[in-house]
Amino acid sequence: MAAQRTQTLVLIGHGMVGHRLLEALAERGALVDPEVPDGPGWRVTVLAEEDVPAYDRVRLSSVFTGTAPDQLGLSTPEFLAGHGIDLRLGDPAEHLDTAARTVTTTSGAVVPYDALVLATGSYPFVPPIPGADATGCFTYRTLYDVDALTSYAERARTGVVVGGGLLGLEAAGALRTLGLTTHVVEFAPRLMPLQVDDGGAAALRATIESMGVAVHTGVGAAEVETDAEGRACLLRLSDGRRLPVDVVVFSAGVRPRDRLAREAGLAVGDRGGVAVDERCRTTDPYVYAIGECAQTSDGRVYGLVAPGYRMAEAVADQLAGSGATVFTGADTSTRLKLLGADVASFGDPFADGRDGGPRTTEIVFADGREGVYKKLLLGPEGQLLGGILVGDAAAYGSLAPHAGRRLPGPPEAFLLPAGAAGAEPPGAGALPEDAVVCSCHNVTKGAVAGAIAEHGLTDIGGVKRRTKAGTGCGGCVNTLQAVLDAAGVRRRKGLCEHFPELSRPELYELVRTEHIRSYTELAERYGSGGAGCTVCKPVVANVLGALAPELGLGHVLDGEQAALQDSNDLFLANLQKDGTYSVVPRVPGGEITAEQLIAIGEVARDHGLYSKITGGQRIDLFGARKEELPAVWRRLIAAGFESGQAYGKSLRTVKSCVGSRFCRFGQGDSVQLAIDLELRYRGLRAPHKIKGGVSGCLRECAEARGKDIGVIATAGGWNLYVCGNGGTDPRHADLLASDLSAAELFALIDRFLMYYVRTGERLERTSAWLERIGGGTGHLREVLIEDSLGICAELEAQMDRHVAAYRDEWRAVLDDPAALARFEPHVAGVEFLEPGRGRAAVLADGTEAALFRDGDGEVYAVGNRDPFSGADVIANGIMGSRDGVPVVASPLHKQEFDLRTGLCLDDPAVSLPVLPVPAPSLPARP
């Protein structure tokens, strides 16, 4: 059906799948060239119901957490214009006449077609119960729904989601984000009944309930009761219970939008969906249907985006003339993060020998304490039929491609926690070439390996650009890296293109032994050229900060060092997703006076900051604007606080129990020891953050064995444990030495920390460092206790110099007018720009720009709004170069943008506006 002349294609619906069809047609060269309007190809008219172009509905919930709606956009005006696509927003199709081959829209326009594609998607199912249409009742499907729900929730306190499936739990997460007390009502006996079994649902429920969400399963919604004004106030359940509500969100499944097809006489499925064949063609040869509105040749309606993309590819092949691609069914494997819980399923996780099928064997790992449940289902020949992962889905990328095949290793290797005996799954080399590694875009291992070989790809970014693998849900990224490794692509030992042959430990030794005092000097002597980047600049800043006492350097923001710092270190506070910062004063050992508590409360009240007790026994203040930070610090310092350095790769906290001061079991004064440890090691720059804990007895109430430095009191002194951590890959610390005196303890910790600072790689926690250096704690004992390298005295002396040179970083900024100037919201003019560092400015037309000056004096101006997050933060990003191109990296998620064109080098569909460079002496914003 290739267009040998100009023909008209009408696409009804501009959602994710509909837009993927447009992209697939463009990739095949099947669209008419706007420069040759009468040439061969398809001229496309898109009839869209919503008044915005296609957007990423999978990420819809991110709008509740600050993502700007336009950042979800999938289409650009340039794409539409470049392919002659007529997109008609807010004018959906009302009637389809297959005999005349015309579509009539709600505005009355009549559009003829040579071929037509239905991509109308689905609509939310609302149970037919009394009161379902009351004020305060919502569905959750579109940007309009999000906007309406957000506005209404401002005056609400309690919300109920009817439906505990995938969309229902996303909606529950949205209500929780909006600050509502949240309930989930699910008619089935368990949550997510289509994706997980009873065991997985139990683990998921435990995680969700631990977050304060009430779950009601095995019960349905019977009636929404209203108040005198017609607003929802109670939800009556099928068992007679009544839940007080202000908001009800119906998320009880979806139904195919097939009305146009039904009324046009096209065949539809018994349970809905436009019936199509393996080429996604309906019973009319000129009409196709794709996505959630279609019932495919295997009798199913697919509600996931990945199958919809494959349908779009099949139709694009038909319209482009090859007809090679068919759709006979799809893998419904999926990996999600719902209310903080990882959930994944693949293959057929419910295969159980039903209907005379083969007998199955279940392999299950469960850890109720951690909310982890993993199940693999094996067939009689050992083939992997399917699986469920809840709480820890790290193995999803390794398991999903093997569905339908024998596993290349024992099942336990894929299920046991990392580090456990036998938990070493085979690498990507064990995957067959036809294994699908990216189910979102149906990309096989062979396609990835072929692209690596053909184009000389060396990193994940290159694989994404060439194959689209990894650009969907992202669950396959680890597998893609494994394919790169299996292809023999050597992971560069160096940091980046600017230091391609030098690791962080090697840079550290060069700076230390050759007394190099600046990034410029280091780059000139050992770099490969360029202006640096978001990788090497912060690493060098970290190394210079760690060696500052040896090099005679001052504050981390002095001179050129300011241009090296990531946003957190630049402003000595933690950047949050909305562009504001959090402030964490140091509370050594968790000990705080009543007066200090009052002072923190007054600061939070007066500046409108959200306050939260952290897991490290201190108080975090959220929501401070950059220009507010000095005022907040000044008041905290007056109350006896100093920087807690929660922003840096440095010591965070040393947690403690009350120890022998109050506890009847305490064998040591854990509070005082924690205070002494925290005050000694504060400010120490390291490869990654460092956390400590001190417990006063073996009952371990401070959880010291989950820390980089853990100390536990014994009858004979103190036991020292090292290299533990929590997080996504928890590890218990190992015992390094027993029954130490306080002096012995401090000396050994001095050596341990300085050895780690010298030899750790970039962003390498002590647990990963210990595994990499080899020899385990035996090696550490040889170096740090037996002094096998003869460096123990040197390490202790270096720590002593660090302690002597310590200065509170907040106070240092308050004492330095030049440093304080960086906290002004806008720069007064381009002449005040520092080389290599950005500043925000307001242009004459009111546009907020991010201005940058490079080392040669060239000035660039781009929009200050990060297109991925919607926060005005681009000016705070690190300026550098990538393949010789001047770039700035977003301080939030490190996407890099070409400062000349605004194009995102990591996602060419996204860009920053390029703005005119203002003349000198730009007026400051009022």
N, C-alpha and C positions, 0 to 999 in steps of 0.2 A: 504493500500500500504506500510505497515511497512516493513523495510528491515530485513528479517530473515537471510540474508546472506550479505556479502559485496556487495553493489550496488553503482553505480556511479550517483551522482546528479551533473548536470551542472547548475550553476547560471549565467545568462547573465546579468551583471550589478552589480556594487558594490557601490550603493548609500545608502541613509539612510534606505530605505525599504528593499533593498537586504540584508544589514547587519543585520537588525532586524530579517530577516528570519534565518540567521545563528545563531543568539543568541537564537531564539525560539527553533530551533532544538537542540542546545546544552543544553538548559534548560530541554528538554524532554528526554535527553539521547539518541537521535536518530542518533548521529554521530559516526563514527567508532573510536575506541580507537587506537591511534597511536602505543601503546604498543602491541596491538593485531591486526596487519594489516589485517588479514583475518577473523576477527570476524564479528559479525552481525552489521549492521549500514550503514549509508550513507557516502561514501567517496566523498567529494565535490571538484569540480573544479570551480573557479570563473573567468570569463572572463570580464575584466574591460577595458573600453575605456580610462579612464584617467590614468595618470601615478602615481597617489597617491591613497592610500586606501580610504575607505568610510570616509566622513567628514560631519559635521553638516551644511547642506546647508541653514537651517533656520537662522543660525547665520553668513551667508556669509558677510553681510554688516559690521560686527564687525571688519573684516580685515582692512577696511578703517580707523578705529579708533585705530589701533595699535595691535589688536590681531594677534599673529603669526599664519600662516596657519596651522602649525602642532598642534596647540592647539584646532583646530576644529575636530581633528581626532576622529573617533568612534571605530576604531579597533586597536589592538595591536599585535605585533609579537607573544607574548605569547599566546593570544587567538587562533590565526591561527594555530600555531604549536601544541598547546595542543589538538586541535581537528582534526589535520591532514588535514587542508584546504589548497588546492593549489590555491593561488591567483596569477593570471597572469595579471599584470598591463600593460597598453598600448597595449594590443593585443585583440581588441574587436572581437565579432562574426561577420562574414561576410555572412555566408550562413547556413541555417538550413534545414537539410534533415530529415523529419519526418519518411519517410519510412525506411531509414537505421538507424535512431536514432543517427545521428552524427551532430556535429557542426564544421564548418570550420572557422578558424580565419583569420584575415588579414595577419598574418605571414605564412599562409598555413598549420598550424597545424590542424589535424583532431581529434576531441575529441568525443568519443562515450558516450552515456548516457543511463541510465535506466529511469530517470525522468529528466525533464528540467524545469526551472523556468525563465520566462522572467521578468526582473526587469529593463527594459531599460529606464524608465522614460519618459521625454518629451523634446522637443527642443523649443527654442524661435521662435515665429512667427515674421518674418520681412515683413512688408507690401511691396508688389511688386511695389515700386515706383522708378522712375529714381534716380540714385545716391546712392541707399541704401547700395551699396557695396564700397563706396568711402573710402579713408583713413580718419580716424577720426570717422567712424561709428562702433558702438559696440553693442553686446548683453550683457546681465548680467545674467549669469547662473552658471558659474563655477569659481574655483580659477584662472584658466587661464584667464578668462575674467577680473577678478579683477586686476590681475597683468598687463595685457595689458592696461586696462583703466587707472590705476594709473600711469604707465610710460608715456602714451601719455598726460595725463592731466597736467604734469609738465610744458608743454609749451602752455597750453590752458588757456583761460580766461572765456569763456562762453560755457555752455552746455545745451542741450535740451533733455529731456526724452520724447519719443513718447509712451504714455500709462500712464493713471492716475489711474490704479488699484493698487492692493497690491504691486506687484513687481515693478511697475513704481514709486511709492512713495518711496520704498526702494532705488531704483536707484537714485532718486532725492536727497535723503538724502546723498547718497554716493558722488554725484557731489558736493553738498554743503560742505561736509566734506573735499573734495579735494580743496576747496577754489574757486570754479567756480561760477560765476553768473548763476543761474539755472532757467530754464523754464520747465513746464510740459504741454504737449499737450495731451488732451483726446477727442476722437471723440464723446463719449457720452455726454449728457448735464450736467453731474455731475461727481465728482471724486468717485472712488471705487463704480461703479454702481452695482456690484454684491453683495456688502456687506451692503451698507447704502442707505437710502432714501434721498429725497431732503433736508430735515431738517438736517440730520446728515452730508450730504455732504457740506452744507453751513457752518456748524460749523467747519468742518475739513478744508475747504478752507480758512476760516478766520484765523485759527491758522497757516496754512502753509504760507499764504501770509504775515502774521505778521513777519515771519522769513526771509522775503526777497525773497521767491520763487515766480516767476510769474506763474500764472495758466491760461491756455487757454482751455476752455471746449466747446463742441459743434462744434469742428473743427478738421480736420484731417491733416496729413502730406501728401503733394502732390509731393514734389521733394526735393532732397538734391542737392544743387548747389555747384560746386567745383571751386577752383581757378586754376591757370595755372599749379600747381604741382599736381593736382588731389586731394587736401585736401578739406574736407567739409568746406564751409565758410558761406552758407546761407541755411536755411530751409524754403521752400515755403509752406505755409499752404493752405488748400482747399478754404479759403475765399480770397486768393490773397495776404495776408500779408507775409512779409519776415522777418525772425528772423536771425540776425547775430549769427553764431555758430562757435565754434571750434571743439566741440564734439557732436555727436548725439548718444543717447543710445536708442535702440529699446527694449521696454518692453511692447509689446502690446498683451500679452497673450502667451500661449504655445500650442503645439500640441503633441499628443501621438506619441512616437517613436514605430511604429508598422510595419516598413518595413520588418523585418525578418519574421514576421507572415504572412504578405500579400504574400510575395514571396513564402512562404512555403505552401500556400493554406489554411491557417487557417482563420476562419471567423473573420471579423472586423466590427466595427460599421459603420453606414452611415457617421458619422462625425469623424471617426477615433477611435482607441482604439481596442485592441485585445478582442474579445467577450469571456466572461467567465461565468460560472454558479456560483451558490451560494458557491461552494467550490473552486472558482477561477481556475477551470479547463477549458481549451480551448476546441475546437472541436476535438482536439487530446487528448485522455485520458492520455497520458504520458507527456503532456506539460501544464504548468500552467502560469498564468500572474498575476502580482501584481503591485500595485502602479499606477503611472500616465500613464502607457502604456496600462492599462486595462480598458475596458468598462464592468462594473459589471452587475449583473443580473437585477438591477433596471434601466438599460439603461444609467447610468451616468459614466462619467470619473471624478474621484476625484483628485483635485490638491493639497490637504493638506496631511501632513505627517501622521496625526492620522488615517485616513481611510486606508492608506497604511500599517501601522503597524497592523491593524486588519486583513487585507488581508494576511499579512505574518503569523499571528497566525493561520489563517484558513488553509493555505497550510502546515504549520508545523504540525498541527494536522493530516492532510491527510498522510503526509510522515512518521509520527511517529506511525500511525496505529489507533489512536482513532477516527479521523474524526468527533469529537464532535462539533467543531467550524465551523460556516458557516458565509458568508458575504452576507447580502441582502441589505445593505445600511448603511450609517453612518451619525452621527451627524456632521455637518459642523461648529459647533460653534467655534469661534476663538477670541482670544484677542491679540492685537498687539500694539506696540508703533511705530508710523510712524512720523518721523520728529518732535519728541517730543510730539505728540498727542496720547493719549490713544484711541484706537478704538476697539470695541468688537461688535460681533453680534452672535445671537444664535437662535435655532429653525428656524422658517420660518418668518423672519421679514417683508416679503412682502405679507403675506396672507391677502387678502382683499375681500373675498367673490367672487373672480373671478371664472369663469367656474361653476357657480351654487354652489360654496362652502358656508360654513356657514358665516353669517355676523359677522363682527369683530368690536371690540371697541378699539380705540387707547387711551392710557394714555401717555401724553407727558409732560416732563419738559425741559425747555430751558432757558439758561442764555447766551445771546449774548455777554455780557461783558467778561465772563470767557471762551467763546468758548465751552460751555457745551450743549449737546443735548442728551436726553434720551427718548426712546419710548418703551413702552410695548404694545403688541398686544394681546388682550384677545378674546377668542371664545365666543359663545353664552351661554355656561355653566360656563363661568368665567375661563376656562382653559387658561394657558399661551401658546400662539402659537409661539411667538418669540419676539425678541427685538433688539434694537440698542442702543449702548452707545458710545458717542463721547466726549472726553475731560475729562470725569470722569467715568472710568470703574470699580470702586471699588466694585460695586454690582454684577459684572459678576459671581463671584464664588458662590454667593447665588442664582442668578436667573437661570443660565444655567441648573442646575440639575432639575429644576422644569418645563422645557419645556415639554409641553404636559399634564401638570397636573394643578390643581387649586393651586393658590398661598396660602400659609398658613397664609397670612395676607393681609392687604390692599395694593394695588399696590403702593400707594404713599409712603409707608414705605421704598420701595426699590429705589425710585427715588429722594426723597428730599435730599438736602445737609445734611451732618452729623451735628447733633446739632439742626436741625430744628424740630419744633413740628411735631410729627408723624413720624419722620425718625428713626424708631426702627424696622428693619426687624427681623422676627423670627430667632432663631438660628438653628444649625444643627439638633437639635432634631426633627424639623418639616420635615426633609427630609426622604422619604421612603428608605428602605434598598436597593432597586434596582436602586436608582437614581445614575447616573454616575457623580462622582465628579471630575474625571480627564479624560477628553475626549481624551487627547493625548495617554494614555495607556488603555483607556476603563476600569477604575477602579471604582467600585461602592462604595457607602457609606458603604454597608454591608461588602465588602471586607476589607475596611480600619478598620471598627469597629472590625471585626473578627481578623485581625492582631494585633490590639491593645490588645485585650483580650488574644489571644493565646501566644503572645510573650512579654506581659508586656511592651509595648512601652509607652514612656513617653514624646516624643518630635517629632517634624517634621522630624528631621534627621532619626530617627528610622522608621517612616512611609515610608519615601522615600526608604530606603534600603530594606524594606520588601515587598513593593507593587509596587514600581516604580512611584506611584502617586507623582506629584509635580516635577518630573525630566524632564518634557518636557518644555512647555512654562512657567510654574510656576504660571499660573493664578489661580490655585486652592489652593494655600498654605493657604490662610486665611480660606477656607472651611475645609481643613484638620485640622487646629488648632481648629476649631469649633467642629469637630467630636471628637477630643481628649477631649475637654471640656465636650461635651455631654456624653462621656463615663465615666466621673467622674475622669479623670486624673487630679490630683491636680497640678496646676502650682506651682513649687517650689518658695517659698517666697525668698529663699536665692539666692545669686548671681550665684553660680555655684557649682560644686562638691567639691571645696576646702573650700567654706563657705556655706554649704547647708541650714543652718538655719538662716542666717543673711542677712538682706537687707542692701542697702546702708545707709539709715538713722541710722540703728542700728550700723553699722560699724563706721559711723561718730561719734556717741555718745560714743562708746567705746574708740576710739582714743582721742576724746576731753576730756572725763572725767578721763581716766586712763593714759593720757599723753604718749600714745604709739607712738614711733618715727620712726618705720620702718615696712616694710612688714613682715620681718622675725619674729619680735617680735609679731605682730598681728597674723600671721599664727601659731606660736608655742602655743600661748595662746588660740586662738579661732578657728583655722582652723581644717580641717579634714584630713590633710596630703596632700602630693603631692607638685609639684613645682609651682603651680599657673597656670594661663591661660590668654588668651587674653581678658577675661571678668574681672576677679578680680584684675589683676595687674594694669590695667589703672584706675580702680575705686579707689583702695587704693592710687595710685599715685595722683589722683585728690583730695582725702580727705586730704592726707598729704600736698598737695599744698595749699588747702583752709585753713588749720589750721597751716601753717608754722609759722606765727607770734606767735601763742600760744605755739608752741612746740619748738621754737628756731631753726627751720630748715632754711637752706639757699636756694640756687638755686635748681630748680626742677631737675637738672641733677647731683646734688651732690651725690657721693657715690652710694649706692644701688638703689636710686631712678631712676637712668638712666635705669636700667634693667626693670623697671616697665612701662616705657612710651611706648605708641604707637608710630609709626614712625613719625607722625606729631609733637608730643611733644618732641620726642627724638632729632629731627633736627630743631625744632622751625620754621617749614615751612609746607606747605600743599603738601602732596604727590599726584602726578598726575598719570594718567593711564600708562604713558610710563616710570615711575620710576624717572622722574625729579620732581622738586619742584617749587611751586609758593611762591613768597615773597610779603607780604602786609605790608608796613609801616603804622603806625598810622597817621591818618589825623583827629585830633579831630574836631568834628562838621562839617567836610568837608572843613574847612578853610585852605588854602594853599597859600604860597607866590610864586611869579614868579620864584625866585631863586630855590625854592624847586622843582617846576615843571621841570625846566631845569635840575636839578641834577638827578631826576628820569629818564628823557629822556636820559641823558648821560649814566647812568647805564644800561638802557635797550639796548641802541645802542652798548655799548662796550662789553656787555656779550651776545648779540644776543637774548634778551628776548622778548617775545610777551607781549605787554602791553594792559590792558583793564580797563576801568572805571567800578567800581563795583556799585551795587545797593545801597551800603552803603556809597557812596560819598568818595571813596578813589580809589587808583590805584593798580592793581594787576599785578605783573610781573611773567610771566610763562616761564618755560623751564630751570631753573637753576639746574645744577648738584649739588649733595650733597657737593662735595668738593669746589664748587664755593660760597656756601652760606656765609661763613665768609667774603670773599672779598666784596660781595655785601652789606652785613650789614655794614661793615666798612665805605664804601662810603656813605651809606644812613645816618648813625649816624653822619658823618662829616657834612652832610647837615641839621642837626637838627631833624632827624626822630628817631623813636624808633620802637620796635616791635609792630605790630598791633594785634598780638595774634589771627590771623585768623585761626591758627592751633589748638587752644585749646578750651576746654569746659569752656568758660569764656566770659567776655564782648567782643563783636566784635566792634560795632560802635554805636554812637548816631547821627542819621541823623537829619539835621535841614533845615528849609527854611531860607530865609534871614531875616525874622522878621522885627522888627521896624527899623533896620539899613537902609533899602532901601525901603521896601514894604509900600505902602500908606495905606494898611489895617492892618499892623502889630501893635499888642497891647503889645508885649513883645520882648525883645532881645533874640530871640530863638537861635541865633548863639552862643552867649556867654554862655548861659545856657547849650547848648549841649556840648560845650568845657569843662565846669566845671564838668558836669556829667561824661563825658568820662574819664577825667583825675582823677576823684575821684575813679571810679570803675574799672579802667584798672587793668588787672592782677588777678582779682578775679576768682578763680576756682569754678565752679558750676556744678550741675548735667548735664547740657547741655549748649549750647551756649545761650548768652543773647544779645538781640538787643534793642536799644532805639531810640526814635524819639522825637523831640521837634518842635511843630508848633507855629508860632507867632500869630495865630488867629484861629478862628473856621473854616476857609476855609481849614485847615488841609493839607497844601501842603507837609508836611514832612511825611504824612501817619503814624502819631504817634499811631493811634489806631490799627495798625497792628503789634505793637511791644510788647515785654515783659514789657517794661517800656515806656509809652507814656505820654508826657506832652504837654498841650495846654494852651496858654496864654488866659486870660480873662480880662475883665475890673477890676476884683477884685483880680487878682493874677494868680495862676497856677492851672489847673485841672490835677489830676494824674489818669491815666488809667493803668491797669496792666493786664498781662496774655493774651495778643494778640499775634498772629503770622501769618505769611504767609505760603508758602510752599504748600504741597499736601493737608493739612487739615486746611485751613485758619480759623482764629477766630478773631473777633473784641475784643479788650481789654475792660474790664469793668471799669467803673468809681469807684475809691476807695475814693477819697476826692476832694473837690472843693475849689477854691479861696484860695490856700495856699500861704503863703509868701515863699521866697526862702529858709529860714532856716527851716520852717516846711516841705517843700518839700523834702529837703535833709535828714532830720531826718526820714521821713516816708519811703523814698526809702532805706535808710540804713537798717531799720527794715525788710522791705519786702524782700530784697535780702538775708540778712542773715538767715531769716526764711526759705526761699526757699533752700538755701545752706544746711541747717541743715536737712530738711525733704524731699527733693526731691529724687526720685528713680533714678537709673542709666539711663542716656539718656532720661530723662523725661523733656520735655519743660514745661514752666510755665503754659501753657494752659491746658495740660494734668494733671499737678500737682493740679491745682485748682479744676478740676473735681473730682480727686481722693480723695482729703482730705475732701471733703464734706462741705456743708454749704456755698459754694461760697464766694462772696465778703463780705457777712455778717460775716462769720467766720473770714476773714482777718481783718475786721474792729474791731471785738472783741479783737483779739490778738494784732494787730499792732497799734490801736488807743486807744481802751479802756484798753489795757494792762491786759486782762483777765488772762493771764498766768504769769504775773509779770516778763516778760523777755525783755521788750522794752529797758531798760537802758543797759542791758547786750548785746543785739544785736547791739546797737549803739556803745558801747565801743569796741566790736569786730571789727566792721567796721573801727573805728578809728585806731586800731592797724594794720589792713591790709593796710590802706593808708600810715601810717608811715613806714611800712616795704617794700613798693614797690620798686623794682629795675628792670630796663630794662633787660629782659632775653637775648637779643642779646648781649648787652654790657658785661653782666656777662660771657658769653662764650668767647668773645674776650679777656677778662682779665684772663682766666683760661687755661693754656697750656694743662692740662689733658682733659678738655672738648673739646678743639680744636682738639685733637688727634682723636676723634671719627669721624671727618669729612674727614679724609684722605680716599682716594678711596679704599685702600687695607691695611690690617693689615700686619705688617712686619713678624709676626710669631705667632705660637699658644701660646707661652708664654705670649703674650700681650693681650690675650682674657680675658674679664671680665666675671665672673660667671653669667650665665643667659642672656647674651647678645651676639648677633651674629656679625660677621665681615666678609666682603668679602676678599678673597685672590685669588691669581693666582697660580695655581699649576705648577709643572715643565713642564707639557705638554701644558701649555697655557690655560687650562680649568679654568674658574672662579668658585670658590667654595664658599659656605656659611659655615663658621666654627662656632661652638657653643661649649661652655664649661658649663657643669652643676655644681651644687653646690658641687658635690663630685669630681670634677676634670676631669670627663669623657669628651672627645672631640669627636664631630661628624662632619662629612663633607658631604654635599649634594650639588647638583647643585644650583646655585644662580638664575637661571631663573624661574620665576613663570610660570608654565605650563598653567595657565588660561589666563594670560594677555600678556605673552611674555616679560615682563619687568624684568630686573635683580635686584630683590629687596628682595629675600628671606632672605638674611643676616640681613635685617632691621626689620624682623618680631619678634614677642614676643615668647620667648622660655618658655615652661611650660610642663605640663603633662595632659594627658587625660586617665582616667581609668588606671593610673599607667604607661602609655606609654610616653616616652619623645617625645615632639612634638614641631614644630614651626608653627606659624600661618602666612599665607601670609599677609603682611601689606595692601594689596589692598582690598581683599574681605574676608579675615579671614578663608579661607579653611585651615585645619590643616593637617600636614604631619608628619608621624612617622619618627623620625630622625634615627632610626635603619635600616629601610627598604626603606624609601622614599615614602611609600604608602600614598596616600591621604585618610584620614579617612572619609572624606565627599563624596568622589567619588572614589571608588576603581579602576575605570578604568584609573585613572590618577596617576602619580607618579613622584617623583624627582629622578634623578640618585644619587646613593650612591657612594661617592668618597673616595679614600684613605686619611686617616688623614696624613697631612704632618709632617715631623720631625720639631722640633724647629728651630727657626731662618730661616724661609722661606724668601727667598729674596723678597724685595718689587718689585712691577711691575715698569719697567722703565717709 
